[in-house]
Amino acid sequence: MKTKFLILFLFAAILVNAQSKNFSFSPANPAQNQKITVTFDTKGTSLENAKDVKAFVYEYGKDLYSTSQYEVKSNQFSVTPSDSTQGLFIVFKDGEKQDNNGGSGYVIQLSGKDGKLLPGTDAALANAYAFWVAYLDLTRDNDKAILLFEKDFAANPSIKNDFLSGYFYALNNIDPVKAKEIIKPELDKIASLPNPTEEQYSLMATWYERIKDSENAAKYKKLYNEKFPTNETVFMEKFQLLRKTNDLQEKTKLINEIQKDFANSKNFPYSLSDYARALLANKKYQETFDYLEENYRPEITNLYNSLANTLIKKDTLLNLAQKSLELGIKKAKANSKYISPTKPPYMTNEEWYQNNDYSTALLLNTQGELYEKLGQKEDALKAFNEAVTLNKEEDPEVNEAFVKLLVDLNKFDKAKESLEKYIKEGHSTPAMKELLSQAYTKTGGSADKFDSYYSSLKEIANKKMRDELKEKLLNDPAPLFTLKDLDGNEVSLASLKGKTVIVDFWATWCGPCLASFPAMQKAVEKYADNDKVKFLFVNTWERVEDKIQNAKDFIAKNKYPFQVLMDLDNSVITSYKVSGIPTKFIIDKSGNIRFKSVGYNGDLDAMVEEISTMISLIE
């Protein structure tokens, strides 16, 4: 047994130290509060020709603590970790391009004065691999996590209780049946303590339920809530009740209870937001405005935009809409550098400020729409222009509103200049073609030459997309699977060798998944006659009893021409190490993953073009 553990621990060390030869740091055994000089040679990496490389440094202990951004100059930067940090993850980026060490991140673990790793350092890294690395666009790895946990537990038994939640999570993800054999004795040991802590009560309430020990789950949930009545679990239960309740009177009762007991919870603003939206949905417009004023927190500034948007679309109470926008914009600008307690630790302050700017831009865009409606077109143009600038000209819909008004105001030179830029950069909409046609002819262009002129701009955009996608090319073996479709037919990935296969992981509760489906339908129809391209829509992570009927009902209702495969036990999505949906994999004819695409940005045509480009690049 000792030999086995030695092999496992050596393997764990190899896993941690599997860094690229392009990456190094000094001193060799860095400590807390000590300056660390990091060297990253971009030669031979995806950032070889990058001009503005930044290092994103994620400081962690038991959890992810914070994220900072550093300029990499002459292949180096320096960082001094805090006295609570046990390790660093580093990812190098230039815009959307990045080098993340093949999905593992670059890791620096911290040592004590004796040069040995601090107790809990391996377990902290294991927690990362089990939980939060997915937020960094890195790959979760439960096997690696368990090796690191058990190595640290063996060397430092006193730290075990601090990391049981992550350990249980990793075990349960691999094999729930075997995991129960390990988890239950650990929980029973904690239950025997004379005075468990709040965290230990939470652990027992959560994990007795997950291993389906209903008697103990009920017992310790009751004790947890009695001893700690304002714990975060109670808040989340009340918040979920608030969200699910449609009756406004009942919502009012619940929000008052929540406000009385949980106003100091960092997630409390979500409750305010939900109640304000309920007032808005019930057409209580003045009450919505008053509620925002009386209960204002920076996190709910976007509700001023929601109120104004609703009033503009209904063409009613436009004075209230204008008041809401003016106040919302004033508050948003005042809070542009505000760091909310709800800021995720994986975001840098700079990224959070950009998020604030985006919220301000939405308000300005809506203000532009209102001014247009009121006939105040120059004021509208000013608002649209400011919104475009705050969004760094990257939001196609905001760009469209701006250039459309330029054309309406006969500002054709500026419209043409802006449209050319948006189209070439890939931040355009289909409607921009007609707008550009008008601006082109009004500035001296010949109508019979417009198509070739427009095609030249689109070709620049397409080349830019192709070049960016080439940077993202992968070449990893795709995990094999055999699943049944909605008709009960077995479909195996192996049987599709020789074809390009697009595997789309989705669920019926996933908003972005469903929003992407019109684009996916268009892509499926585009390749309907190409027998060398196959689309598979893998339904997974469902939360209903009858998963098959649930998927059947959804597809039938929406009449999508998709071949849906059922990942009933979530084993396939786990084998692909997916951390969020929708996630698509483009698999080549040899059975290798060549592209991975996560999320949906709302641009239907751009998604179809991206999928088409990815397919063409690997044919």
Buried (B, 14 or more C-beta within 10 A) or exposed (E): EEEEEEEBBEBBBEBBEEBBEBBBBEEEBBBBEEEBEBBBBBEEBBBEEBEEBBBBBBBBBBEBBBBBBBEBEEEBBEBEBEEEBBBBBBBBBBEEBBBBBEBBBBBBBBBEEEEEBBBBBBBBBBBBBBBBBBBBBBBBBBEBBBBBBBBBBEBBEEBBBBBBBBBBBBBBBEEBEEBBEBBBEBBEEBBEEEEBEEBBBBBBBBBBBBBEBEEBBEBBBEBBBEEBEEBBBBBBEBBEBBBEBEEBEEBBEBBEBBBEBBEEBBBBBBBBBBBBBBBBEEEBBEEBBEBBEEBBBBBBBBBBBBBBBBBBEEEEBBEBBBBBBBBBBEBBBEBEEBEBEBBEBBBBBEBBBBBBBBBBBBBBBBBBBBBBEBEBBEBBBBBBBBBBBBBEBEBBBBBBBBBBBBBBBEBBEBBBBBBBBBBBBBBBBEEBBEBBBBBBBBEEBEEEEBEEBBEEBBEBBBEEBEEBBEEBEBEEEBBEBEBBBBEEEEBEBEEBEEBBBBBBBBBBEBEBBBBBBBBBBBBBEBBEEEEEBBBBBBBBBBEEEEBBEBBBEBBEEEEBEBBBBBBBEBEBBBEBBBBBBBBBBBBBBEBBBBBBBBEBEBBBEBBBBBBBBBBEBBE
